[in-house]
Amino acid sequence: ATQIMIMSADAELETLNDTLTRLEQDGIAKLKEDGFSDEDIEIERAMEMRYVGQVHECNVIVPNGNIDSNAAEDILQAFHKRHKELYTYDERDSAVELVNVEVSIIGKVNKPELPTLDTQVGSVESAKVDERKMIHDHTYQWMQTPIYDGNKLGAGAVVTGPALIEEPTTTIVVKPNWQADLHQSGTYKLSKIQ
């Protein structure tokens, strides 16, 4: 939200606090509509500030809660420090202008559980669906390349290149002298055969 004002320890901060509170309450209400509880919600604030007369702003992370004169002074110090990090200098005697405030309302969710594939039952050969000639390297030699249906492979399956593994969302190319090991999580580990 745009919030233009001179930032200082003796500034009138009521409007700023009202804006922050409104943004937070709006964001929290939306997350609660989606089923998040108070314990699942985090608030992060930032302010875009600049020295009066400058055209570029610095984004500064600021504390939650009511902004009083002490917090305003801490925010100013954080701005000077951030400005110096970005532009190699600060102007601690210059007036600082607040331009925008940002409030991020974050809903925490549980980590998704990794899928667990069944262990390979049958041979890798039984997952073969086709084959075709392909060029795999700078020698430009055509090589007969088997094509496997990834849905028919199980955990522990090892596919030796040259090969193609067709998955619902991608196709994996296994070059000659490489192999693809299918982990129980559903991920492939590609490694060069020693």
JOTACOR-V712424 format. One line per field, one symbol per residue. psi: psi as a letter, one per 20 degrees, with the letter a starting at -180 (. if undefined). A space follows every 50 residues. Layout:
psi->???
This chain:
psi->qpnpqpprhjqojggghggggggghggggghhhjjqrhhipqppqqpprr qpiqiqqppppqqrapoahghgghgghhggghghhhjjrrmiiqqpppgq qpppopopqqpqpqqoqqqpqrqhhiipiaqrpqpiaiikppppoqpqoh iiqrpipoppqqqpoorhirppporqjrqppoqiijqpopqpp.
